[in-house]
Amino acid sequence: MDTSGQPQHSDQYGAQHSDQQADQHGKHHHSDGGTGPVAGEGAGQGAEGRLSLWLVARGLIPETRSKRVFAAATFVNQIGKGLFIAGAALFFTRSVGIPVSQVGFALGAAALIGLVAGVPVGRLADRRGPREVFRIAVVVQALAVAGLVFVHSLPALIAVVCVVELATSAGTAARGPLTRTLGAPNPTRYRSYLRALNNIAVGCGALAAGVAVQLDTRAAYVGLVLGTAVTFLVSAALTSRVPSVSPVSAPAEGSRWPALKDKPYVALTALDGIMTIQNQVLIFALPLWIIGHTDAPRWFVGASVAVNTALVVCLQVRVSRGVDDNKAAGRAARRAGVAFLLATGLIAAAGDAPGRVAVAVVVLGVVVHTVGELWHAASAFELSFGLAPEHAQGQYSGLFAIGQGLSNAIGPPLLGVLCIGWGEPGWLVVGALLLVVGQFVPLVVNWSERTHARHPG
């Protein structure tokens, strides 16, 4: 752990050096054996090489081959996620014939059970290497999803979706340290690029799922489920082309479970879990608010989500610039809290406004909220690794994911009571809660750095 508060972004797992050597090799050699200076993936490759350089210069693709391969792997993986999110519930209810209430119970229980895999699998990733653990988790996830086509009862559904969620949680714990290593020397920027890319992928998956939903046949839903499994297998295959990441040796006298004993990090996990409730504001609370409490047209529900998605895709990398150490991440969380309060105030004001004014006010609220979301995402990623020791990145990543997972469980009911049940005052309460949490994050950062300065490693 760097006690100065500057996270060590390069070579922490030993993979970056070999990747850089491969990239340097690619800069001076190309497939036809020619010589001469070659930039990036090979300017000597003609139009293709020039196009690659142009895309890199504008931030449309990463600068190294390993980053591009892993970006492709996560893109395909997230297409599968979009397919599953958009079509799974309808598959269970309309094709399998399980009642909605039972499906909701099964999915909720599985999600909570899946959270327990994060810390132990993260520790396994620290000891065996995150790439290998991530690949295994994705393959298990693919096989479990494919197994859903054989489900015909509630007990079978619970058993299979629990395996799916456990594999998903395991993959998340391993993917974090792998992303940070591949993204050196600026992993937050690379993670921001992936997040923007993943929003596009999830949208593509959801659109593809719409075809199956429109057909509404057993064959269409089975095709959706198997298509999801195939995307996960393709993602695992692509990940095998990413350089392996060597584990960092843990201190001999250290605890086996340092993440669980790191009080500042546990506090950070709790704070970020509360702040992550903001993810449910635009996809859960806002649609209900627009339809039931404003004069805005119903079609505006989809438009508001589209505005958010477009802004995330276009601005995530730009907004993350400068969030490259713990102090900067703490300040970003503080700014995010302010943005969330302003956004919820604007959305609340739309409740008493005429139709066109309500649309304009909600759009402004969505824009402000999205800026806060981007600050929060950059801050969370930087702090989740910047405050963790190098030898336990996976374990800490698994712990951090628990807070985010719990927020997905408690967010909808909490927002339903406050924003929909209480109305305008409830929106302001939510904004105030996020504001206060954001102000505490820099204090926890200082606490963590003092603690690690006294007890390094």
N, C-alpha and C positions, 0 to 999 in steps of 0.2 A: 504493500500500500504506500502510495506517495503521500507522505504526511504534509506536504505543502499544499495539498488540495488539488494539484494538477494531475488528472488521471493519466496514467502511462498508456498511451494509445498504440504503441508500436512494439512488435516482437514479443508481446507478453505470453504468447503460447508457442513462439518459435516458428510459426508458419509463414509469417510475412516475409522473412528474408528469402526463403526459397521461392516464393511467388515473385519477389522483386527480381531475383536472378533470372527466372523464366521470362519475365517481361523484358529485362535487359537483353536477353538472348534474342527475343523477337524483334528488338529494335535494330539489330545488326545483321540479321539473317532472314531470308525469305525462302519460300519453298523451291524456287528454281535454282537455288545455289548462287544467285548473283551477289555482288558486293556493293558497298556504298552505304551512306547514311540512310537509315530508315527510321521514321518516327512512328511511335505507337505500335499498331498492329501491322505496320509495313506500308509506308508511303509508296514503296516500290511495287505494290500490288495494284497500282493504277487507280481507277475511279472508286473501287471499293475501299481502298485505303484512305483516299481523300475524304470519302463520305464518313468513314469511321472517325477520322480526326475532327471533322466538322461537328459530328454528333457529340463527341467528347467535349469539345470546346464550349458547346452550348449546354452542357449538363444533361443531355438527353440519354446518354449511356455512360456507365462508369469507365474509368480510364484503364483498368487492367482486366485481363481475361478472366481471372478467378472471380472478380466482382461481378462481371457480366454473367458468368455461368450461374453463380448463386442467385443473382437477380432473376434469371430465367427460371430457376428452380422454385423460388418463392412465388413468382408470378403464376406459374402453372398450379402450384399448391393452392394459391388463393382463388384461382378460378374454381377449383374443386370446393373450396369453402363457400363461395358464392352459390354454387349449385346446391350444396347441402342446406345452407341457411334458407334459401328461397323455396326449396321443394320438399325438404324432409318431413315437415309437419303434415303436409297434404298427402305425402306417400303413406305415412302411418295411418292417417284417418280415412282417406278415400280408397287407397289400394289395399292396405292390410285390414282395415276395418276396426281399428282400436279407437274408442271414444276419445274426444278431445281432452277431457279432464285427465284421463289416464296417461295420454301422451305427454301432457304438460308435467304431470308428476314424474314420469320416467325421465324426461329430459332434465328437469330441475334436480332430481336426485343424482343423476349421472354427472351433472356439472359440478355439484358439490363434492362428490367422491373423487372426481378427476383432479381436484385441487391438491389432494394429498400426495400425488405423484411428483409434484414439482421439486420439492427439496431433495428427496432421495435420488431422483433421476438426475437432478442438477449435480449432486455430489458424484454420481457415476460418470457424468460428462467431464467433470474436473479430473477424474482419475483415468478414464479411458480415452478421452478426446471427444469434443462435442460433435464433430462431423459424423463419427461412427454411431453415436447414440441417436443423433437426429435422424440418420438414414433408417435405423432400425425402428424408431418410433413411427416414422411416416409409413414404412411398409406394414407394420402392425395396424396402423390406422386404416390403410387401404384394405387390408384383408377383413378387418372388422366391419367397415362400411359395406363391402361386398356381401358379407354375411347377413346384412339386413334383409336381403331378398328372400331369405329362408325364415324370417320371423313371421309368426302367425298368432302370437299371444303376448300378453303383457309381461309375464316373467321373462320370456325370451327377449323381448324388446329391452327391458331393463338391463339384462345381462350384457347384451351386445352394445348398447349405447354407453354402458359403463366402460367397456373396453375401449370404445372410440374416444371417450373423454379422457381416460387415463393416458392413451397414446398421444392425444392432442396436447395434454398438459406436459407430458414428457418431451414432446417435440419443441414446445415453447421454451422449456428450461434449457434445452441444448442449443436451440437456435440463437439465443441471445449472445452467449460468448462467441459463437461462431461468427455472427454478424459483426461483433466488435473487433475481432481479430482481422477478418477480411477487410473491414472498413478502415483500418489504420492508414494514415495517421489521423484521420478525422472521422471516427466511426459514427458520430451523431449526424454528420452530413450524409453519410452513406445510408444510415438507417432512415433518414428523412426521405431520401430518394426511394428506398424500398417501400416506405409507407405510401408515398404518392402512387407508385406503381401498383401497389396492392389494392388501392381504392379502385383503380381501373379494372384490375383483375376480378375483384368481387362483383363489380358491376357487370362485367362480361358474363360471369357465371350466373348471375341472377337473370340476365336477359335470356341466356340459354335455357335456364330452368323454366322460364315463362312458356317456352314451346311445349314442354311436357305438361305443364299445368293447363295450357289451353287444350291440348289433346285429351287430357283427363282420362287416360286408359291405363290399365295395369302394365302393358308393354312400355308405355311412355315413362311411367314412374320407375320401372325397373331399369330402363335405359338411363334415367337420370342418376340413380344410385350407382350403377356400374360405371357410368361416366365419371362420377366423383372418385370412385376407387382408382380408375385408370389415371386420372390426373395426379393422384398421390403417388402412384408407382412411377410415373414419369418424373415427378419431382425428386423422388429418391434416386432415380437413375442419374439425373443431372447433377445431384449433389455429390455423387461418386467421382465427378470430374473436378471437384474443388479440392485444393491441397489439404491434406490431413493436418490437424492442429495438435502439436505436442503438449501434453499436460505440464503444468508447473508444479514442482515438488512442494508439498505442504511442509510447514515447520514440524520437526519431530515432536516438539513439546506442545503443539497446538491442539485445540479441540477438534473432534471429528465433525462437529456440527457448529461451526463458528457463527453461521448466519442466525441461528436461533438464539444465540447468546449476545448478539450485537444489538444492544438496546437502542442506540440511535437509528440503526437500520430498520429495526422492527417498527419504531415510531414513524420513520419515513414511509415504510410500507403501508401503515395505517392511514397516514395523511394522503398518500397518493391514491389509496383505495377510495377514500372519500371524494377526492377531486375527480377521480375517474367516473363518478356518477354523471359528470357533464356529458359523457358519451351518449347517455340515454335521453338527454334533453331534446335533441333534434329528431331522434328516430322514434321516441316514445311519447314524450309529453307534448311536444309542439304539434304533431298531427291532431291529437285529441283536442288541444287548445284551439287550433284553427277551425276545426269542424264544429265544436260545441260551444265556443265562447267568443268567436269573432264573426264579423260580416264578410271576411275574405272568402272567395270562392273555393269550393272543395278541391278543384284541380291544383290549387296552390300548394297543397300538401306535398305533392311530388316535386313541384318546382322548387320549394324551399330546400328539400334534400339535394336536388340537383345543384343548387347554388353552393351548398356546403361541399359537395363532392368536387365540383370544379375548382373551388378555391384551395382545397387540400392538395389536389393534383398540381395546381399551378404554383402554390406558394410554400409548400412544406419545406423544400430545400432552402429557399431564400430566407424564410423566417428562422430557420435553425442556425444560420450563420452567426458566429460569435458565441453560440452556446457550446463551448469547447472545454470548459472546466467546471468544477463544482460550484464555485462562486457565481459564475454566469448562469448556471442552471438554476440556482436558487433565486436569482433575480428574475429569470424567465417565469418561474412558478408564481412569484409575487405579481408580475404583470398579468399573468393569466387569470389570477383571482380577481383583479380589478376588471378585466375584460368580461368575465362571467357575470359579475354584478351588473355592469352596464347593459349587457345583452339581455339578462332576465328582466331588467327594468323596462327595456324597450318592448320586449315580447308581452309583458304584462300590460303595457300601455295600449297595445293593439286591441285589447278587449273592449274598450269604450270608443273605439274609433270607427268612422264610416268605412265601407268596404275598400275603396282605393287607398285611403290613408292607412288602413290596417295592413294592406299588402306592403306598402312602402315601409312602414315601421317594422314589420316582421322581417323583411329583407335586410334592413339595416341591422336588426338584432341578430340575424343569422350570420351576417358578415362579421360583426364584432365577436360573436361567440366563436366563430371559426378561427379567428386570429388567436383568441384565447386557447382554443383547442390545439393549435399548432405550437404555441409557446409551451403548453403543458406537455405535449408529446415529446418535444425536444428536451425539455427539462427532465422528464421522467426517465428517458433513455440514458441521458448522460449521468444522472445521479445513481441509477440502478447499478451501473458498473463503476462509476468514479468513486463511490463510497465503499466498494467491495474490494477485498484483498485479491491479488492476482491469482492465488492458488485455489480460490473458491468462487470463481465467477459464476459457474453453473448453479451451485447451491444457492447463492444469493439471488440469482435470476429466478430460480424456482420459488423462493420465498416472496420476492417482489410480485410475481404473477398471482400469488394467492390474494393479495389485496385487490388487484384488478379484477380477479374472478369473482370475489365476494361482492364487489360493487355492481357487477352485472346482475347479481341475484337480488340485492336489496334496492338497487336503483329504481326499477319500474314501480314497485309498490310505494316507495317513499315519494317519488315524484307524482304518482297518482293521487296520494293524499294531499300533498302540499300544493302542487300546481293546478291540479284539476279540481280537487275537493275544496281548497281554500280560495282559489282564484288568484287575483292580483297580489294580495299579501303573501300568498304561498310562493309565488315566483320570486318575490323579494327576499323571502327567507332562504330559499335555495341559493340565490345569488350571494347573500350575506355569508352563508355557510362556506361557499367556495372561496369567497374573498378572505375570510379568516384563515382557512386552511392554507391558502397561498402565502399568507404573511408568516405562517409558522415554518414553512419549508426552509428558508434561509437560516433560521435559528437551529433547526435540526442539522443542517449542513455544518454549521460552526461547532455544534456539540459533537458530531461524528469526527471532525478533524481534530478536535482537542483530545478525544478519546483515543484515536489511533496514534496521535503524537505521543501519548503517554504509554500506550501499549501497542507498538507497531507489530504488524503481521497478524 
